[in-house]
Amino acid sequence: MPEFLSDPIKKQLQEAFLNLQNPVEIVFFGSEKNCDYCTETKQLLEEVTVLSDHLGLTVYDLEKNSIEAKQYKIDKAPGFNIMAKVGLDLVDYGIRFYGIPSGHEFTSLINDLVLVSGRDAHLDPMTVSYLKGLTKPIHLQVFTTPT
Amino acid sequence: MALESPLVEADMVEAMEFPELANRYQVSGVPHTDINDGEGNVVGAVPEDYLLEEIKRAMGEPFITNDEG
């Protein structure tokens, strides 16, 4: 398969990734069953993560690695968890992508990598204060389309 | 938001690849943000404070009443 990222885009990403402060690990789950974009998503993530020493990629299979899928809370493929890497440990912030991150979602992916690396979401102090005081869980599902 | 609280989980879902899920939440326009499995939703790329208000509403705040039913 030809590469998704052109050389100018790679260069642009490398510049953006100069802002990465701490290691980030993408934990990806593909599937051999009925998965239209697993191969493409995995390749795209490979092309992105190779651009910085701060980025890593772990690849699992949703069915064959069901224990890990449970551990990283991935229930669909292609799906991946953007985790902070602290020493040898991975910290789950609850940020997951399902489906190929193309179009606007590619920008969201890159932004999330930078935010997780900085461990800071740059939110309004009011929002942060509300979130710190939460006593019940919030599950957000953001639906998007490739265009 | 997920980054700021261990109680927040955020999934980005490509609607075309997961049509059953998109149908379940009646996604017609994107981005469509579902809050707690149908408790609330926001359509469009809205400002942060707007999303926060909708989350509070979906969480039962600040309109907490004891006279339901």
Backbone of each chain as ProteinMPNN parsed JSONL, in Angstrom:
{"seq_chain_A": "MPEFLSDPIKKQLQEAFLNLQNPVEIVFFGSEKNCDYCTETKQLLEEVTVLSDHLGLTVYDLEKNSIEAKQYKIDKAPGFNIMAKVGLDLVDYGIRFYGIPSGHEFTSLINDLVLVSGRDAHLDPMTVSYLKGLTKPIHLQVFTTPT", "coords_chain_A": {"N_chain_A": [[0.849, -1.201, 0.0], [0.567, 2.24, -0.864], [2.134, 5.061, 0.802], [0.302, 7.031, 3.192], [0.941, 9.553, 4.108], [2.335, 12.443, 2.765], [5.613, 13.737, 1.874], [5.861, 16.573, 2.497], [3.789, 16.794, 4.429], [4.672, 15.058, 6.388], [6.924, 16.436, 7.215], [5.778, 18.703, 8.285], [4.38, 17.561, 10.406], [6.485, 16.548, 11.902], [7.565, 18.915, 12.8], [5.442, 19.853, 14.385], [5.499, 17.886, 16.296], [7.742, 18.502, 17.7], [6.933, 19.789, 19.881], [6.2, 17.852, 21.645], [6.27, 16.648, 24.9], [6.391, 14.533, 26.737], [6.527, 10.906, 26.736], [4.215, 9.12, 24.641], [1.937, 6.504, 24.12], [0.358, 4.718, 21.61], [-2.141, 2.412, 21.739], [-3.199, -0.005, 19.778], [-5.94, -1.785, 18.344], [-6.712, -4.155, 16.005], [-8.641, -6.188, 13.734], [-9.359, -9.337, 12.286], [-11.755, -9.942, 11.442], [-14.332, -8.832, 9.493], [-13.503, -6.109, 9.192], [-13.215, -3.113, 7.791], [-11.341, -0.972, 7.687], [-9.076, -1.583, 9.167], [-6.424, -2.327, 8.398], [-5.588, -0.025, 7.023], [-5.815, 1.93, 9.045], [-3.954, 1.033, 10.911], [-1.623, 1.251, 9.393], [-1.558, 4.029, 8.961], [-1.203, 4.957, 11.575], [1.276, 3.859, 12.095], [2.835, 5.308, 10.303], [2.615, 7.827, 11.432], [3.543, 7.572, 14.12], [6.204, 6.95, 13.803], [7.451, 9.259, 13.366], [8.339, 10.597, 15.615], [10.439, 10.293, 18.486], [9.145, 10.307, 20.847], [6.796, 9.041, 20.505], [5.007, 5.987, 20.52], [3.886, 2.75, 19.329], [1.702, 0.13, 19.928], [0.53, -2.934, 18.809], [-2.377, -4.845, 18.723], [-4.697, -7.632, 18.454], [-8.162, -7.618, 18.328], [-9.718, -9.922, 18.852], [-7.856, -12.04, 19.285], [-6.3, -10.983, 21.299], [-7.934, -10.647, 23.606], [-7.849, -10.223, 26.357], [-6.13, -8.054, 26.694], [-7.627, -6.22, 25.265], [-9.785, -5.833, 26.935], [-8.484, -4.811, 29.144], [-7.498, -2.372, 28.109], [-9.833, -1.269, 27.444], [-11.05, -1.39, 24.849], [-13.508, -1.916, 22.487], [-14.218, -2.18, 19.876], [-13.169, -2.523, 16.438], [-11.427, -0.867, 13.753], [-9.728, 0.263, 16.651], [-8.277, 2.495, 19.027], [-6.29, 3.442, 21.87], [-5.146, 6.344, 23.333], [-2.423, 6.711, 25.172], [-0.628, 7.872, 28.071], [2.822, 7.494, 28.607], [4.576, 6.491, 31.312], [7.543, 5.981, 32.543], [7.76, 2.566, 32.548], [5.137, 2.181, 32.639], [1.731, 2.489, 31.442], [-0.548, 5.099, 31.251], [-3.967, 5.439, 31.426], [-5.988, 7.769, 30.065], [-8.512, 7.755, 29.172], [-9.042, 8.273, 26.479], [-10.113, 7.572, 23.384], [-10.121, 6.326, 20.022], [-12.228, 5.32, 17.429], [-12.351, 3.762, 14.36], [-11.003, 4.911, 11.206], [-8.804, 7.642, 11.55], [-9.259, 10.076, 9.603], [-9.338, 13.009, 7.474], [-10.855, 15.694, 9.234], [-10.569, 14.353, 11.595], [-7.996, 13.465, 11.63], [-6.549, 15.691, 12.297], [-7.577, 16.006, 14.885], [-6.494, 13.744, 16.061], [-3.711, 14.292, 15.966], [-3.644, 16.61, 17.557], [-4.545, 15.515, 19.987], [-2.453, 13.788, 20.587], [-0.443, 15.629, 21.143], [-1.588, 16.977, 23.333], [-1.926, 14.896, 25.255], [0.709, 14.22, 25.56], [1.667, 16.54, 26.765], [0.223, 16.393, 29.032], [-1.872, 18.063, 29.572], [-4.911, 19.627, 28.986], [-5.511, 22.17, 28.251], [-7.853, 23.596, 29.026], [-10.574, 25.816, 29.967], [-10.309, 27.336, 33.193], [-12.67, 27.178, 34.714], [-14.008, 24.979, 33.622], [-12.172, 22.95, 34.196], [-12.228, 23.006, 36.97], [-14.859, 22.163, 37.454], [-14.709, 19.558, 36.401], [-12.833, 18.402, 38.091], [-14.302, 18.159, 40.354], [-16.091, 16.151, 39.921], [-18.334, 13.449, 40.691], [-19.586, 11.439, 39.529], [-19.337, 9.232, 36.698], [-18.561, 10.382, 33.349], [-19.37, 9.693, 30.088], [-18.372, 10.39, 26.985], [-19.267, 10.319, 23.607], [-18.098, 11.026, 20.591], [-19.304, 11.51, 17.512], [-18.212, 11.356, 14.183], [-17.595, 12.123, 10.703], [-15.712, 11.1, 7.77], [-15.357, 13.312, 6.064]], "CA_chain_A": [[0.0, 0.0, 0.0], [1.367, 3.472, -0.851], [2.051, 5.786, 2.071], [-0.759, 8.045, 3.298], [1.48, 10.885, 4.397], [3.316, 12.946, 1.804], [6.801, 14.276, 2.541], [5.6, 17.87, 3.167], [2.963, 16.578, 5.629], [5.558, 14.455, 7.399], [7.796, 17.503, 7.72], [4.907, 19.54, 9.114], [4.096, 16.805, 11.632], [7.714, 16.499, 12.699], [7.671, 20.227, 13.469], [4.434, 19.879, 15.45], [5.901, 16.931, 17.332], [8.827, 19.062, 18.506], [6.274, 20.228, 21.121], [5.897, 16.714, 22.522], [7.104, 16.76, 26.104], [6.52, 13.241, 27.414], [6.174, 9.804, 25.844], [2.82, 8.742, 24.423], [1.835, 5.207, 23.461], [-0.933, 4.387, 21.012], [-2.398, 0.971, 21.83], [-4.122, -0.229, 18.665], [-6.568, -3.098, 18.16], [-7.313, -4.446, 14.718], [-9.388, -7.432, 13.743], [-9.4, -9.983, 10.975], [-13.162, -10.163, 11.133], [-15.271, -7.794, 9.141], [-12.965, -4.787, 9.531], [-12.882, -2.475, 6.517], [-10.226, -0.024, 7.689], [-8.041, -1.936, 10.155], [-5.093, -2.274, 7.781], [-5.279, 1.378, 6.731], [-5.635, 2.665, 10.297], [-2.675, 0.609, 11.481], [-0.544, 1.845, 8.603], [-1.527, 5.471, 9.223], [-0.612, 5.147, 12.908], [2.713, 3.544, 11.957], [3.479, 6.44, 9.631], [2.631, 8.985, 12.343], [4.342, 7.368, 15.332], [7.619, 6.833, 13.47], [7.978, 10.615, 13.188], [8.892, 11.158, 16.853], [10.915, 9.339, 19.496], [8.223, 10.344, 21.979], [5.579, 8.299, 20.166], [5.142, 4.549, 20.347], [2.682, 2.073, 18.864], [1.558, -1.287, 20.249], [-0.539, -3.476, 17.969], [-3.035, -6.057, 19.187], [-5.87, -8.075, 17.705], [-9.321, -7.545, 19.227], [-10.156, -11.258, 19.246], [-6.744, -12.85, 19.814], [-5.795, -10.355, 22.525], [-9.141, -10.149, 24.281], [-7.505, -9.767, 27.718], [-5.62, -6.689, 26.548], [-8.739, -5.365, 24.811], [-10.548, -5.52, 28.146], [-7.613, -3.968, 29.955], [-7.413, -1.036, 27.521], [-11.213, -0.872, 27.201], [-11.355, -1.226, 23.423], [-14.53, -2.916, 22.17], [-14.502, -2.194, 18.441], [-11.957, -2.377, 15.626], [-10.183, -0.471, 14.396], [-9.854, 1.138, 17.805], [-7.012, 2.678, 19.754], [-6.283, 4.195, 23.11], [-3.963, 7.212, 23.374], [-2.019, 6.629, 26.572], [0.622, 8.482, 28.498], [3.788, 6.487, 29.036], [5.356, 6.984, 32.441], [8.462, 4.868, 32.764], [7.278, 1.422, 31.78], [3.684, 2.11, 32.808], [0.863, 3.267, 30.569], [-1.638, 5.728, 31.996], [-5.17, 5.543, 30.59], [-6.758, 8.982, 30.322], [-9.867, 7.589, 28.655], [-9.157, 8.917, 25.163], [-10.1, 6.483, 22.402], [-10.586, 6.582, 18.661], [-12.741, 4.147, 16.714], [-12.424, 4.066, 12.93], [-9.782, 5.552, 10.699], [-8.805, 9.086, 11.78], [-8.893, 10.82, 8.393], [-10.003, 14.321, 7.418], [-10.748, 16.485, 10.47], [-10.148, 13.494, 12.71], [-6.545, 13.357, 11.641], [-6.122, 16.848, 13.094], [-7.907, 15.691, 16.278], [-5.508, 12.759, 16.516], [-2.422, 14.97, 16.207], [-3.849, 17.466, 18.735], [-4.627, 14.68, 21.185], [-1.101, 13.3, 20.893], [0.288, 16.736, 21.771], [-2.201, 17.237, 24.64], [-1.602, 13.805, 26.178], [2.14, 14.336, 25.831], [1.844, 17.643, 27.7], [-0.627, 16.081, 30.198], [-2.643, 19.278, 29.843], [-5.911, 19.776, 27.936], [-5.675, 23.604, 27.989], [-9.263, 23.974, 29.15], [-10.899, 26.947, 30.818], [-10.234, 26.956, 34.609], [-14.023, 26.83, 35.179], [-14.264, 23.605, 33.174], [-11.272, 22.073, 34.952], [-12.728, 22.962, 38.342], [-16.05, 21.303, 37.436], [-14.292, 18.178, 36.149], [-12.128, 17.902, 39.281], [-15.287, 17.901, 41.398], [-17.047, 15.113, 39.502], [-18.482, 12.266, 41.54], [-20.153, 10.396, 38.671], [-18.611, 9.179, 35.424], [-19.106, 10.959, 32.112], [-18.902, 9.011, 28.88], [-18.665, 11.185, 25.788], [-18.995, 9.655, 22.332], [-18.133, 12.058, 19.556], [-19.447, 10.892, 16.193], [-17.721, 12.198, 13.099], [-17.499, 11.44, 9.405], [-14.385, 11.382, 7.214], [-15.234, 14.555, 5.287]], "C_chain_A": [[0.888, 1.257, 0.0], [1.186, 4.197, 0.483], [0.927, 6.819, 2.041], [-0.167, 9.449, 3.388], [2.534, 11.279, 3.365], [4.506, 13.516, 2.576], [6.557, 15.64, 3.193], [4.768, 17.721, 4.441], [3.819, 15.996, 6.753], [6.423, 15.526, 8.058], [7.017, 18.399, 8.69], [4.627, 18.862, 10.462], [5.323, 16.751, 12.536], [7.914, 17.803, 13.456], [6.687, 20.322, 14.623], [4.864, 18.989, 16.614], [7.113, 17.406, 18.136], [8.268, 19.544, 19.844], [5.96, 19.074, 22.069], [6.861, 16.719, 23.703], [7.38, 15.428, 26.778], [6.073, 12.126, 26.474], [4.678, 9.472, 25.821], [2.813, 7.404, 23.685], [0.426, 5.04, 22.887], [-1.085, 2.871, 21.079], [-3.545, 0.661, 20.879], [-4.653, -1.659, 18.653], [-7.183, -3.184, 16.779], [-8.123, -5.73, 14.849], [-9.376, -8.024, 12.348], [-10.833, -10.199, 10.524], [-13.844, -8.876, 10.715], [-14.779, -6.376, 9.48], [-12.458, -4.109, 8.268], [-11.584, -1.667, 6.555], [-9.119, -0.344, 8.685], [-6.631, -1.793, 9.583], [-4.654, -0.832, 7.555], [-4.992, 2.16, 8.016], [-4.284, 2.329, 10.922], [-1.517, 1.249, 10.714], [-0.411, 3.344, 8.868], [-0.852, 5.751, 10.565], [0.887, 4.847, 12.893], [3.455, 4.734, 11.34], [3.603, 7.65, 10.55], [3.624, 8.761, 13.485], [5.839, 7.291, 15.046], [8.282, 8.226, 13.399], [8.536, 11.243, 14.466], [9.325, 10.053, 17.81], [9.99, 9.283, 20.698], [6.957, 9.53, 21.723], [5.87, 6.819, 19.967], [3.816, 3.948, 19.913], [2.74, 0.598, 19.257], [0.36, -1.801, 19.469], [-1.066, -4.795, 18.529], [-4.173, -6.424, 18.236], [-7.041, -8.196, 18.697], [-9.765, -8.925, 19.722], [-9.03, -12.063, 19.91], [-6.204, -12.288, 21.122], [-6.952, -9.775, 23.332], [-8.863, -9.66, 25.713], [-7.01, -8.317, 27.666], [-6.731, -5.733, 26.126], [-9.579, -4.916, 26.003], [-9.768, -4.526, 29.012], [-7.578, -2.526, 29.432], [-8.782, -0.507, 27.095], [-11.496, -0.528, 25.734], [-12.351, -2.319, 23.042], [-14.895, -2.975, 20.69], [-13.172, -2.065, 17.689], [-12.31, -1.727, 14.284], [-10.447, 0.48, 15.568], [-8.507, 1.312, 18.466], [-7.164, 3.648, 20.904], [-5.006, 5.035, 23.098], [-3.533, 7.341, 24.831], [-0.714, 7.354, 26.849], [1.548, 7.366, 28.952], [4.656, 7.099, 30.129], [6.279, 5.855, 32.877], [8.015, 3.705, 31.906], [5.759, 1.306, 31.834], [2.938, 2.96, 31.792], [-0.291, 3.804, 31.404], [-2.81, 5.981, 31.054], [-5.961, 6.787, 30.967], [-8.189, 8.882, 29.804], [-10.081, 8.287, 27.32], [-9.007, 7.835, 24.087], [-10.632, 6.945, 21.051], [-11.078, 5.264, 18.086], [-12.951, 4.524, 15.252], [-11.18, 4.819, 12.502], [-9.847, 7.076, 10.927], [-8.317, 9.838, 10.539], [-9.643, 12.145, 8.406], [-9.774, 15.095, 8.7], [-10.206, 15.65, 11.624], [-8.645, 13.294, 12.773], [-5.958, 14.501, 12.475], [-6.394, 16.594, 14.58], [-6.884, 14.719, 16.86], [-4.185, 13.451, 16.882], [-2.528, 15.867, 17.446], [-3.854, 16.648, 20.009], [-3.25, 14.122, 21.576], [-0.31, 14.378, 21.63], [-0.257, 17.011, 23.18], [-1.837, 16.157, 25.66], [-0.113, 13.87, 26.544], [2.423, 15.435, 26.857], [1.072, 17.443, 28.985], [-1.485, 17.284, 30.566], [-3.605, 19.508, 28.674], [-6.156, 21.242, 27.564], [-7.135, 24.038, 28.014], [-9.392, 25.204, 30.038], [-10.838, 26.493, 32.295], [-11.588, 26.549, 35.205], [-14.354, 25.371, 34.84], [-13.447, 22.627, 34.008], [-11.792, 21.905, 36.374], [-13.964, 22.069, 38.44], [-15.64, 19.836, 37.313], [-13.596, 17.573, 37.371], [-13.121, 17.52, 40.384], [-16.29, 16.803, 41.06], [-17.12, 13.958, 40.49], [-19.052, 11.098, 40.727], [-19.404, 10.393, 37.337], [-19.338, 9.881, 34.273], [-18.505, 10.184, 30.945], [-19.337, 9.83, 27.674], [-18.351, 10.332, 24.559], [-19.193, 10.681, 21.235], [-18.166, 11.381, 18.189], [-19.014, 11.881, 15.116], [-17.823, 11.419, 11.791], [-16.185, 11.869, 8.759], [-14.259, 12.725, 6.498], [-15.306, 15.786, 6.158]], "O_chain_A": [[1.847, 1.337, 0.768], [0.209, 3.973, 1.198], [0.636, 7.407, 0.999], [-0.7, 10.402, 2.821], [3.495, 10.547, 3.124], [4.418, 13.75, 3.782], [6.993, 15.86, 4.323], [5.001, 18.429, 5.42], [3.703, 16.393, 7.912], [6.63, 15.53, 9.272], [7.512, 18.793, 9.746], [4.638, 19.505, 11.511], [5.226, 16.886, 13.755], [8.37, 17.808, 14.599], [7.029, 20.802, 15.704], [4.617, 19.311, 17.777], [7.473, 16.789, 19.137], [9.006, 19.693, 20.818], [5.498, 19.305, 23.186], [8.079, 16.784, 23.542], [8.461, 15.21, 27.325], [5.329, 12.371, 25.525], [3.987, 9.535, 26.838], [3.583, 7.196, 22.747], [-0.568, 5.203, 23.594], [-0.259, 2.134, 20.541], [-4.698, 1.009, 21.131], [-3.921, -2.614, 18.916], [-8.058, -2.396, 16.422], [-8.267, -6.283, 15.94], [-9.382, -7.301, 11.352], [-11.094, -10.584, 9.384], [-13.926, -7.931, 11.499], [-15.539, -5.551, 9.988], [-11.41, -4.472, 7.735], [-10.818, -1.665, 5.591], [-8.311, 0.524, 9.014], [-5.753, -1.206, 10.216], [-3.519, -0.457, 7.847], [-4.051, 2.951, 8.074], [-3.565, 3.208, 11.397], [-0.552, 1.726, 11.312], [0.697, 3.867, 8.987], [-0.034, 6.664, 10.68], [1.667, 5.497, 13.589], [4.539, 5.113, 11.783], [4.569, 8.408, 10.465], [4.44, 9.631, 13.788], [6.654, 7.534, 15.936], [9.507, 8.344, 13.375], [9.145, 12.312, 14.409], [8.669, 9.019, 17.929], [10.035, 8.333, 21.48], [6.139, 9.353, 22.626], [6.854, 6.447, 19.327], [2.757, 4.548, 20.099], [3.71, -0.096, 18.953], [-0.701, -1.177, 19.466], [-0.307, -5.731, 18.776], [-4.554, -5.656, 17.352], [-6.911, -8.801, 19.761], [-10.146, -9.075, 20.883], [-9.227, -12.682, 20.955], [-5.704, -13.037, 21.961], [-6.96, -8.598, 23.692], [-9.566, -8.784, 26.218], [-7.408, -7.475, 28.47], [-6.777, -4.585, 26.568], [-10.026, -3.771, 26.07], [-10.313, -3.552, 29.531], [-7.623, -1.576, 30.213], [-8.889, 0.551, 26.473], [-12.104, 0.498, 25.43], [-12.085, -3.504, 23.244], [-15.78, -3.734, 20.296], [-12.185, -1.565, 18.229], [-13.375, -2.001, 13.731], [-11.281, 1.381, 15.48], [-7.686, 0.395, 18.472], [-8.023, 4.529, 20.914], [-3.915, 4.508, 22.88], [-4.201, 8.001, 25.626], [0.172, 7.441, 26.0], [1.117, 6.412, 29.6], [5.367, 8.079, 29.91], [5.842, 4.89, 33.504], [7.901, 3.829, 30.687], [5.164, 0.455, 31.173], [3.424, 3.996, 31.34], [-0.927, 3.069, 32.161], [-2.67, 6.645, 30.027], [-6.537, 6.859, 32.053], [-8.984, 9.807, 29.973], [-11.156, 8.825, 27.053], [-7.933, 7.263, 23.903], [-11.477, 7.835, 20.964], [-10.433, 4.226, 18.234], [-13.647, 5.492, 14.948], [-10.408, 5.299, 13.331], [-10.823, 7.721, 10.544], [-7.143, 10.191, 10.426], [-10.495, 12.367, 9.266], [-8.653, 15.158, 9.206], [-9.496, 16.143, 12.5], [-8.089, 12.992, 13.829], [-5.015, 14.316, 13.244], [-5.567, 16.916, 15.433], [-6.464, 14.858, 18.009], [-3.623, 13.226, 17.954], [-1.625, 15.888, 18.282], [-3.241, 17.037, 21.003], [-2.934, 14.004, 22.76], [0.395, 14.1, 22.6], [0.514, 17.251, 24.109], [-1.48, 16.469, 26.796], [0.271, 13.61, 27.684], [3.299, 15.29, 27.71], [1.228, 18.214, 29.931], [-1.79, 17.498, 31.74], [-3.184, 19.576, 27.52], [-6.934, 21.521, 26.652], [-7.593, 24.759, 27.129], [-8.466, 25.583, 30.754], [-11.27, 25.384, 32.611], [-11.655, 25.69, 36.084], [-14.904, 24.636, 35.66], [-13.959, 21.606, 34.467], [-11.798, 20.8, 36.916], [-14.105, 21.306, 39.396], [-16.155, 18.977, 38.028], [-13.746, 16.384, 37.654], [-12.83, 16.677, 41.233], [-17.227, 16.554, 41.82], [-16.109, 13.54, 41.054], [-19.016, 9.944, 41.153], [-18.898, 11.427, 36.9], [-20.566, 9.954, 34.242], [-17.287, 10.042, 30.836], [-20.528, 9.945, 27.384], [-17.297, 9.702, 24.485], [-20.306, 11.142, 20.982], [-17.19, 10.762, 17.764], [-19.383, 13.055, 15.126], [-18.101, 10.219, 11.781], [-15.603, 12.882, 9.149], [-13.146, 13.227, 6.341], [-15.218, 16.905, 5.654]]}, "seq_chain_B": "MALESPLVEADMVEAMEFPELANRYQVSGVPHTDINDGEGNVVGAVPEDYLLEEIKRAMGEPFITNDEG", "coords_chain_B": {"N_chain_B": [[-11.109, 16.972, 28.119], [-11.278, 14.43, 29.192], [-8.688, 14.1, 29.869], [-8.416, 15.629, 32.102], [-9.89, 14.468, 34.143], [-10.258, 11.398, 35.847], [-12.73, 10.313, 35.742], [-13.869, 10.862, 33.374], [-14.497, 9.71, 30.133], [-13.649, 9.684, 26.742], [-14.709, 8.964, 23.584], [-13.868, 8.926, 20.219], [-15.73, 8.453, 17.455], [-15.945, 7.055, 14.293], [-18.533, 7.576, 12.289], [-19.456, 6.361, 9.882], [-18.154, 3.944, 9.776], [-19.139, 2.632, 11.94], [-22.065, 2.137, 11.813], [-24.254, 1.071, 13.231], [-23.974, 1.942, 15.84], [-24.026, 4.688, 15.418], [-26.62, 4.927, 14.485], [-28.035, 4.144, 16.727], [-27.726, 6.312, 18.41], [-28.978, 8.169, 16.956], [-27.566, 9.768, 15.059], [-27.312, 12.448, 12.933], [-26.289, 14.9, 12.03], [-22.853, 15.968, 12.021], [-19.982, 17.168, 13.946], [-21.352, 14.911, 16.349], [-22.038, 14.795, 19.626], [-22.506, 12.462, 22.023], [-23.753, 12.2, 25.31], [-23.261, 10.268, 28.095], [-24.69, 7.862, 27.164], [-27.114, 8.701, 25.793], [-28.22, 10.482, 27.6], [-27.769, 13.106, 27.134], [-27.013, 15.359, 24.403], [-24.942, 16.974, 21.932], [-24.886, 18.777, 18.986], [-22.673, 19.663, 16.457], [-19.649, 21.649, 16.296], [-19.21, 22.923, 19.111], [-18.715, 25.754, 21.385], [-16.561, 25.444, 24.277], [-17.794, 26.134, 26.797], [-20.475, 25.813, 26.24], [-20.709, 23.097, 25.709], [-20.029, 22.16, 28.226], [-22.188, 23.102, 29.758], [-24.256, 21.542, 28.691], [-23.376, 19.037, 29.447], [-23.57, 19.272, 32.226], [-26.321, 19.541, 32.406], [-27.126, 17.056, 31.434], [-26.121, 15.507, 33.43], [-27.818, 16.024, 35.401], [-27.647, 18.487, 36.617], [-27.756, 22.052, 36.722], [-30.268, 21.697, 37.589], [-31.476, 20.237, 39.746], [-34.036, 18.358, 41.026], [-36.388, 17.195, 43.456], [-38.778, 16.214, 43.048], [-39.518, 14.38, 41.142], [-41.668, 12.502, 39.034]], "CA_chain_B": [[-11.822, 16.781, 29.376], [-10.878, 13.122, 29.712], [-7.338, 14.276, 30.4], [-8.49, 16.335, 33.382], [-10.572, 13.711, 35.18], [-10.314, 9.95, 35.617], [-14.127, 9.894, 35.584], [-14.33, 11.207, 32.028], [-13.988, 8.931, 29.009], [-14.053, 10.287, 25.482], [-14.499, 8.135, 22.4], [-14.115, 9.524, 18.91], [-16.253, 7.328, 16.673], [-16.18, 7.341, 12.882], [-19.92, 7.127, 12.165], [-19.672, 5.511, 8.701], [-17.621, 2.605, 10.046], [-19.936, 2.012, 13.003], [-23.415, 2.664, 11.57], [-25.225, 0.643, 14.246], [-23.8, 2.839, 16.984], [-24.495, 6.004, 14.98], [-28.086, 4.854, 14.425], [-28.563, 4.046, 18.087], [-27.765, 7.659, 18.988], [-29.654, 9.01, 15.966], [-26.623, 10.749, 14.546], [-27.604, 12.911, 11.578], [-25.254, 15.883, 11.73], [-21.605, 15.741, 12.753], [-19.806, 16.188, 15.012], [-22.473, 14.686, 17.253], [-21.474, 14.31, 20.888], [-23.469, 11.843, 22.935], [-23.315, 12.255, 26.709], [-23.79, 9.191, 28.943], [-25.633, 6.936, 26.548], [-28.414, 9.279, 25.48], [-28.678, 11.448, 28.612], [-27.686, 14.427, 26.522], [-26.175, 15.378, 23.203], [-24.632, 18.27, 21.342], [-24.554, 18.64, 17.573], [-21.846, 20.75, 15.973], [-18.43, 21.929, 17.053], [-19.678, 24.024, 19.962], [-17.725, 26.254, 22.335], [-16.343, 24.637, 25.479], [-18.764, 26.402, 27.868], [-21.759, 25.266, 25.802], [-20.619, 21.645, 25.945], [-20.032, 21.96, 29.678], [-23.568, 23.294, 30.224], [-25.039, 20.376, 28.286], [-22.923, 17.932, 30.307], [-24.181, 19.502, 33.548], [-27.751, 19.242, 32.274], [-27.246, 15.598, 31.3], [-25.76, 14.926, 34.729], [-28.843, 16.388, 36.364], [-27.266, 19.727, 37.287], [-28.001, 22.423, 38.103], [-31.71, 21.668, 37.81], [-31.775, 19.057, 40.554], [-35.326, 18.449, 41.719], [-36.689, 15.986, 44.214], [-40.205, 15.925, 42.887], [-39.737, 13.64, 39.903], [-42.764, 11.539, 39.063]], "C_chain_B": [[-11.436, 15.46, 30.028], [-9.508, 13.208, 30.385], [-7.375, 14.853, 31.813], [-9.176, 15.539, 34.481], [-10.589, 12.229, 34.859], [-11.741, 9.448, 35.433], [-14.669, 10.196, 34.187], [-13.665, 10.309, 30.986], [-14.517, 9.546, 27.727], [-13.699, 9.374, 24.324], [-14.774, 8.975, 21.157], [-14.543, 8.37, 18.007], [-16.526, 7.763, 15.231], [-17.541, 6.716, 12.527], [-20.157, 6.161, 10.996], [-19.196, 4.083, 8.956], [-18.41, 1.868, 11.122], [-21.381, 2.5, 12.93], [-24.429, 2.257, 12.641], [-25.195, 1.568, 15.453], [-24.333, 4.236, 16.634], [-26.022, 6.032, 14.924], [-28.694, 4.853, 15.819], [-28.694, 5.435, 18.718], [-28.363, 8.685, 18.017], [-28.768, 10.151, 15.456], [-27.034, 11.146, 13.132], [-26.583, 13.958, 11.153], [-24.011, 15.572, 12.544], [-20.85, 17.055, 12.949], [-21.018, 16.127, 15.944], [-21.881, 14.084, 18.535], [-22.571, 13.76, 21.776], [-22.891, 11.886, 24.35], [-24.03, 11.161, 27.494], [-24.968, 8.43, 28.335], [-27.044, 7.511, 26.393], [-28.945, 10.276, 26.499], [-28.662, 12.872, 28.067], [-26.922, 14.324, 25.224], [-26.009, 16.79, 22.692], [-24.283, 18.014, 19.879], [-23.788, 19.883, 17.129], [-20.621, 20.918, 16.846], [-18.715, 23.16, 17.909], [-18.567, 24.518, 20.883], [-17.708, 25.4, 23.615], [-17.421, 24.848, 26.546], [-20.143, 25.834, 27.53], [-21.809, 23.758, 26.063], [-20.704, 21.347, 27.444], [-21.442, 22.096, 30.245], [-24.429, 22.075, 29.894], [-24.649, 19.146, 29.12], [-23.573, 18.062, 31.683], [-25.661, 19.143, 33.505], [-27.966, 17.723, 32.226], [-26.955, 14.886, 32.623], [-26.802, 15.262, 35.795], [-28.488, 17.637, 37.155], [-27.466, 20.869, 36.3], [-29.483, 22.361, 38.453], [-32.116, 20.449, 38.623], [-33.109, 19.26, 41.281], [-35.595, 17.135, 42.417], [-38.125, 15.538, 43.988], [-40.488, 15.184, 41.585], [-40.855, 12.629, 40.069], [-43.894, 12.155, 39.827]], "O_chain_B": [[-11.286, 15.372, 31.247], [-9.217, 12.486, 31.339], [-6.481, 14.599, 32.621], [-9.059, 15.9, 35.652], [-10.897, 11.838, 33.733], [-11.955, 8.307, 35.023], [-15.797, 9.826, 33.861], [-12.443, 10.165, 30.957], [-15.696, 9.89, 27.636], [-12.531, 9.05, 24.11], [-15.799, 9.651, 21.067], [-13.789, 7.415, 17.822], [-17.253, 8.727, 14.992], [-17.681, 5.494, 12.472], [-20.97, 5.244, 11.109], [-19.761, 3.128, 8.422], [-18.363, 0.641, 11.212], [-21.871, 3.175, 13.836], [-25.36, 3.009, 12.93], [-26.231, 1.931, 16.011], [-24.999, 4.88, 17.445], [-26.644, 7.036, 15.272], [-29.727, 5.476, 16.063], [-29.638, 5.706, 19.46], [-28.268, 9.894, 18.227], [-29.164, 11.316, 15.429], [-27.1, 10.302, 12.238], [-26.069, 13.906, 10.036], [-24.095, 14.986, 13.623], [-21.064, 17.988, 12.175], [-21.621, 17.147, 16.279], [-21.299, 13.0, 18.514], [-23.452, 14.492, 22.227], [-21.703, 11.642, 24.559], [-25.259, 11.132, 27.551], [-26.062, 8.365, 28.895], [-28.03, 6.898, 26.802], [-30.009, 10.859, 26.291], [-29.442, 13.725, 28.49], [-26.255, 13.322, 24.966], [-26.813, 17.678, 22.974], [-23.477, 17.135, 19.573], [-24.205, 21.011, 17.393], [-20.55, 20.414, 17.966], [-18.489, 24.292, 17.483], [-17.598, 23.803, 21.136], [-18.687, 24.744, 23.971], [-17.912, 23.885, 27.135], [-20.888, 25.424, 28.42], [-22.798, 23.223, 26.563], [-21.368, 20.4, 27.865], [-21.852, 21.313, 31.102], [-25.232, 21.632, 30.715], [-25.499, 18.32, 29.454], [-24.066, 17.08, 32.238], [-26.192, 18.527, 34.429], [-28.858, 17.183, 32.881], [-27.478, 13.804, 32.89], [-26.685, 14.839, 36.946], [-28.988, 17.821, 38.265], [-27.346, 20.635, 35.098], [-29.911, 22.897, 39.476], [-33.013, 19.708, 38.221], [-33.279, 20.209, 42.047], [-35.088, 16.088, 42.014], [-38.62, 14.618, 44.637], [-41.557, 15.335, 40.994], [-40.976, 11.981, 41.109], [-44.942, 11.531, 39.989]]}, "name": "protein", "num_of_chains": 2, "seq": "MPEFLSDPIKKQLQEAFLNLQNPVEIVFFGSEKNCDYCTETKQLLEEVTVLSDHLGLTVYDLEKNSIEAKQYKIDKAPGFNIMAKVGLDLVDYGIRFYGIPSGHEFTSLINDLVLVSGRDAHLDPMTVSYLKGLTKPIHLQVFTTPTMALESPLVEADMVEAMEFPELANRYQVSGVPHTDINDGEGNVVGAVPEDYLLEEIKRAMGEPFITNDEG"}
